[in-house]
Amino acid sequence: MNRPDIHQAGVRDVEFGAGVRIVEPCNLYGCKIGNDCFVGPFTEIQKGVVVGARTRVQSHAFICELVTIGDDCFIGHGVMFVNDTFSTGGPARGRRELWRETRIGNRVSIGSNATIMPVKIVDDVVIGAGSVVTKDITTPGTYAGNPARRLLGGQ
């Protein structure tokens, strides 16, 4: 009988700031979580991720390697970050040199079930629930849709 290679979910090799609260079960490893952050259950935050001070990561979020999130951000339920753009027509399959980074500014709120491709997002941005961010956001404001676009008219 074959036995699978089992990896237990857990919290290991994490650099925590002061006053951090996490709700298990979650899978946090090799990352850095700033002061006064909250991490909800059923989240995964991978190796090398940096989460800034006072940021809230709600349940079921996935934050992959090469993501940096600023201070005072909100990451909604089920938000997915992506670092593999399938640039060769399929998954990178361990070829990390094909992965791309994501940088999220300060005071950025990302609504539930949004997907964030490898992009840069400036400070003071709101991303609507269910949006797919495929390009850098260089102007503060509110963005929504697939692909996400800036909402005008006082938004």
C-alpha positions as CSV (number, residue, x, y, z in Angstrom):
1,M,0.0,0.0,0.0
2,N,1.3,3.4,-1.0
3,R,1.5,6.2,1.6
4,P,1.0,9.9,0.6
5,D,3.5,12.5,1.6
6,I,1.5,14.4,4.2
7,H,2.1,18.1,5.1
8,Q,0.3,19.3,8.2
9,A,-1.2,22.7,8.1
10,G,0.2,24.9,10.8
11,V,2.1,28.0,11.8
12,R,5.9,27.7,11.5
13,D,8.9,29.9,10.9
14,V,6.8,33.1,11.1
15,E,8.1,36.5,12.2
16,F,5.2,38.0,14.2
17,G,5.0,41.7,15.3
18,A,3.3,42.6,18.6
19,G,-0.4,42.2,19.1
20,V,-1.0,39.7,16.2
21,R,-4.2,37.6,16.3
22,I,-4.6,34.5,14.2
23,V,-7.6,32.1,14.1
24,E,-6.8,28.5,13.4
25,P,-6.8,26.5,11.3
26,C,-4.5,28.3,9.0
27,N,-1.2,27.7,7.2
28,L,1.4,30.3,7.7
29,Y,5.0,29.6,7.0
30,G,8.2,31.6,6.4
31,C,6.4,34.9,6.3
32,K,6.4,38.1,8.2
33,I,3.2,39.5,9.9
34,G,3.4,43.1,11.2
35,N,2.1,44.6,14.4
36,D,-1.5,44.4,15.3
37,C,-2.5,42.2,12.3
38,F,-5.5,39.8,12.2
39,V,-5.4,36.6,10.2
40,G,-8.6,34.7,9.9
41,P,-9.1,30.9,9.6
42,F,-8.5,28.8,6.6
43,T,-5.9,31.1,5.2
44,E,-2.6,30.3,3.7
45,I,0.3,32.8,3.7
46,Q,3.4,31.5,2.0
47,K,7.1,31.8,2.4
48,G,8.6,35.3,1.9
49,V,5.2,37.2,2.1
50,V,5.3,40.4,4.1
51,V,2.0,41.7,5.6
52,G,2.2,45.3,7.0
53,A,1.0,46.5,10.4
54,R,-2.7,46.7,11.2
55,T,-3.7,44.7,8.2
56,R,-6.6,42.3,8.3
57,V,-6.6,39.1,6.3
58,Q,-10.0,37.5,6.4
59,S,-10.9,33.8,6.1
60,H,-10.1,31.6,3.1
61,A,-7.6,34.0,1.7
62,F,-4.5,32.7,-0.2
63,I,-1.4,34.9,-0.3
64,C,1.4,33.2,-2.4
65,E,5.1,33.8,-2.4
66,L,6.4,37.1,-3.8
67,V,3.5,39.2,-2.3
68,T,4.1,42.3,-0.2
69,I,1.1,44.0,1.5
70,G,1.3,47.5,3.1
71,D,0.1,48.8,6.3
72,D,-3.6,49.3,7.3
73,C,-4.9,47.1,4.5
74,F,-8.0,44.8,4.3
75,I,-7.9,41.5,2.5
76,G,-11.4,40.2,2.2
77,H,-12.7,36.6,2.5
78,G,-11.5,34.3,-0.3
79,V,-9.1,36.7,-1.9
80,M,-6.6,34.9,-4.1
81,F,-3.2,36.2,-5.1
82,V,-1.4,34.7,-8.1
83,N,2.3,34.7,-8.9
84,D,2.3,32.4,-11.9
85,T,1.0,34.0,-15.1
86,F,1.2,30.9,-17.2
87,S,3.6,32.9,-19.5
88,T,4.7,29.7,-21.3
89,G,1.1,28.6,-21.9
90,G,0.8,26.5,-18.8
91,P,1.9,26.3,-15.2
92,A,5.5,27.1,-14.3
93,R,5.8,23.7,-12.6
94,G,8.4,24.7,-10.1
95,R,10.3,27.1,-12.5
96,R,10.2,30.0,-10.0
97,E,12.1,32.3,-12.4
98,L,8.7,32.5,-14.3
99,W,6.8,33.8,-11.2
100,R,6.1,37.5,-10.8
101,E,5.7,39.7,-7.7
102,T,2.8,41.7,-6.3
103,R,3.2,44.8,-4.3
104,I,0.1,46.3,-2.5
105,G,0.4,49.8,-1.1
106,N,-0.9,51.2,2.2
107,R,-4.6,51.5,3.0
108,V,-5.7,49.2,0.2
109,S,-9.0,47.3,0.7
110,I,-9.6,44.2,-1.4
111,G,-13.2,42.9,-1.5
112,S,-14.2,39.2,-1.1
113,N,-13.3,36.7,-3.8
114,A,-11.1,39.2,-5.8
115,T,-8.2,37.7,-7.7
116,I,-5.0,39.7,-7.8
117,M,-2.5,38.9,-10.6
118,P,1.1,40.0,-10.3
119,V,0.7,43.7,-10.1
120,K,1.6,46.9,-8.2
121,I,-1.2,48.8,-6.5
122,V,-0.6,52.3,-5.1
123,D,-1.9,53.5,-1.7
124,D,-5.5,54.3,-1.0
125,V,-7.2,51.9,-3.4
126,V,-10.5,49.9,-3.0
127,I,-10.9,46.8,-5.1
128,G,-14.5,45.6,-5.4
129,A,-15.6,42.1,-4.5
130,G,-15.1,39.5,-7.2
131,S,-12.8,41.8,-9.2
132,V,-9.8,40.5,-11.2
133,V,-6.9,42.9,-11.1
134,T,-4.7,42.2,-14.2
135,K,-2.8,45.4,-14.5
136,D,-0.9,47.8,-12.2
137,I,-3.1,50.4,-10.5
138,T,-1.2,53.7,-10.4
139,T,-4.0,56.1,-9.3
140,P,-5.9,56.0,-6.0
141,G,-9.6,55.3,-6.3
142,T,-12.2,52.5,-6.5
143,Y,-11.8,49.7,-9.0
144,A,-14.1,46.8,-9.9
145,G,-14.9,44.3,-12.6
146,N,-13.1,41.7,-14.7
147,P,-10.7,43.1,-15.6
148,A,-10.8,45.7,-12.8
149,R,-11.4,49.2,-14.0
150,R,-11.6,52.5,-12.2
151,L,-15.1,53.6,-11.3
152,L,-15.8,57.3,-12.0
153,G,-18.5,59.7,-10.8
154,G,-17.5,60.3,-7.2
155,Q,-16.5,56.8,-6.4
